[in-house]
Amino acid sequence: MKRRDFLKLGSAGVIMGTMPGYAVGLTRTKPRRIGLIGCGWYGKSVLLRFLQVEPCEVVALADVDGQMLEEAANIVAERQSSHKKPKTYRDFRQMLAENEFDIVQVSTPDHWHALAAIAAMKAGADVYCEKPISVDVVEGAAMVAAARKYNRVVQINTQRRSTPHLIEARDRFIRENKLGKIAHVEIYCYYHMRFRGTSPDTDPPPHLDWDFWCGPAPYRPYNPAIHPRRWRSFMEYGNGIVGDMCIHMLDMVRWMLDLGWPKRISSSGGILVQKDSIANIPDTQTAVFDFGDVTVVWQHRTWGSTPNPDYPWGATFYGDQGTLHASVFRYDFIPQGQGEKVHQDVQYELEQYPEDKTEKDLERHVAPAIRRHIRNFLDAVDARTRPVADVEQGFISSASCILANLSLQLGRTLTWDAEHLQVVGDPEANQRLARPYRAPWEHPDPSKV
């Protein structure tokens, strides 16, 4: 019996006591079956945290890069308790057709998130998906529609919502009104993370299916500046630094302040300094998210210095009684006038999880947050409830960033109708809420998922 069928049963106790994988009394009798689509940097980072949280069984992996796929399969065989090597697939659709999964993790580049996640939901799996959830607004709406239609639990990896010191900062200072009235928040990133320089187009390496990698996105010739890992510098495959870094901070602010959709979004900027690079994302951008009572202002520069070396990527909450700086590494509360300043650093878990010390490319300061985010997701899966970063919350944060990019492209402020998911009085903007797909891929329709 599928888990969705248990939703028709009576009490929650009966549901939980008889769910697949459980004996009466809520004791799990067999590991959850996991599949991964996208075996790159963060795909492996998150998947290996699943194995730390619970003895799951990674059944299969899919990636169009055969070299990346084989490397991930070998690492998983070494790390999972069964030491079984997962089956490997170049086409995620075949992986979903030939296996049954409890959970599918989607960690592809951004332009593949929607199609892969919706396919996994249709196959009966709950989904853990990277941010931003999509590259256009309609894709995100389709993902929410699919999650609701197929009764799937979908967690987006906006793991600031599960970061211990940020939860503490929210509870201790914002919820206890230590900042007073908060009317303005600055969010920012000053990392030099945009690809610099030039690189000639070449034939793709033999282990990579480049046409499939591009998928529904606009096709451009293979260039080693794009893959592996540097695709975020190209708007064809992502949403720029606003879609990569702003979404984390905007989502964190929305969560901390319990905000929904912004009412108006505006943005300006462009490629103002690093004009000699083949990257086509803005090197300088400001975006304003107007929530009515609160204005959230984003700024990024991929050049120059950071105004505050302790906070090169983070958020600053301004209240009439105090200020709160928050980042993935720390927080600082500064009261207005007299009062005690409070500082807290991120807490690592290197002794509890010694694998964190040696794992290649792991962001060690983020690993505790990912583990808690996964635990929250698995608990929601078992209870059939919505997790802390439910797909709808991921949609709001992702779409807000996409709308900021659209405002930059059009050169005007967008007024957003959250009920109808439309820009008010702007047919040109509404036409761009879904970008064209490259054949033979078909854009998902929220009404037909």
Beta strands, then each sheet from edge to edge (+ up, - down):
strand 1: 22-23
strand 2: 27-28
strand 3: 33-37
strand 4: 57-62
strand 5: 87-89
strand 6: 103-106
strand 7: 126-129
strand 8: 154-156
strand 9: 182-189
strand 10: 264-270
strand 11: 284-290
strand 12: 295-301
strand 13: 313-319
strand 14: 322-326
strand 15: 330-335
strand 16: 342-345
strand 17: 414-417
strand 18: 422-423
sheet 1: 1+ 2-
sheet 2: 5+ 4+ 3+ 6+ 7+ 8+
sheet 3: 16+ 15- 14+ 13- 9+ 12+ 11- 10+ 17- 18+
end
